[in-house]
Amino acid sequence: MQRNRVYNFNPGPAILPLEVLEEFRDSFMNFGGMSIFEISHRGKEFQAMMDETIALFRELMGIPPHYHVLFLGGGASLQFSMVPMNIMDKTADHVLTGTWSKKALAEAKIIGSPKVIFSSEETKFSRVPRPEDVRPNSDASYVHITSNNTIYGSQYHVFPDTGLIPLVADMSSDILSYPFDVSKFGLIYAGAQKNLGPAGVTLVIIRDDLVKRSYRMVPVIMRYSTHAEEKSLYNTPPVSAIYLVNLVLKWVKRQGGVAAIEKHNREKAAMIYDVLDKSSFYKTPIEKDSRSFMNVVFTLPSDELTDRFVAKAKEQGMTGLKGHRTVGGVRASIYNAFPREGVKTLAQFMREFERAQ
Ligand SMILES: *Cc1c(COP(=O)(O)O)cnc(C)c1O
């Protein structure tokens, strides 16, 4: 394995722990005389690995027994449709905090008549709502939020209390990065390729009563009930992606679990925000209490300087720092697997770059 890895700040697919990649390299051929790519998803090797992966999720996240843990295909984007198809009666409440939450709303509109109960679009998505900003309508089938806004760089640090109305969260870019109370949610979904593993598998955590909802005709493969009843084996699941997720979960456990991971994440993010707060050269468009610990977004005084910053960082072994094309600026995605030394290197580089201007 290549030891001279770059510091990969890509937003997703994103960095995986080197330890996990090495473990994968050393073990992927060892599945009863076959590789992980060749085994049957109905065989006992796979079943044992799948059971272990679900048990690890339950343990690490404290998922209560009345929730199902499903592995689906189609990415987080498919959940934008599956959620309203399955659990929206006539309307649902959406919170708009960025690009992904807008996409979720657009899909819900195809199925029914969702309402927007909060949006920060007027201030270019500079913040997530405070708890008191989220007042669900009584006829809403659920409230949909995006816990971390991967493109704009904002994140919830307090979740809204929606009472008896189920809270549904797209947690694609911050799942497993801090402990939280799963029982406050009706449904959580996350594409794996930011914090959990490679692209190709999506985690869905859904409360049992929501699996049983049925308001309309839904194709069999699009029903949560199908995947819950078949234990994610209705069709061939992404076997090798699930195996990598398994190895990532064991790595999280070795780090001391999700609480230890959160501590690391907070320390890493603080190193960059500290540079931003002490600078008049760099600016962050996100309000302080909404700052993301996963995707740190900031701007430089001009596009020219931004391009030079990104190019120079790349020369020094830091890639993936260019902001999303719709937002511009710089984005440092520092997910769970991103090493502390890499963040330190970036913070140092930022100070030097500013001084050189
Ligand atoms: C990346 C991302 C998505 C899209 O995930 P796909 O797996 O490409 O469908 C959705 N929501 C959030 C918050 C994301 O970060």
The ligand as a Gaussian input file, in Angstrom:
#p B3LYP/6-31G(d) Opt

LIG

0 1
 C      -23.576000      13.693000      -0.430000
 C      -24.909000      14.006000       0.131000
 C      -26.098000      13.550000      -0.462000
 C      -26.126000      12.776000      -1.761000
 O      -25.689000      11.501000      -1.604000
 P      -25.766000      10.438000      -2.820000
 O      -25.265000       9.205000      -2.164000
 O      -24.865000      10.963000      -3.900000
 O      -27.167000      10.340000      -3.276000
 C      -27.289000      13.847000       0.161000
 N      -27.324000      14.554000       1.304000
 C      -26.209000      15.027000       1.898000
 C      -26.306000      15.804000       3.156000
 C      -24.969000      14.774000       1.328000
 O      -23.856000      15.229000       1.911000

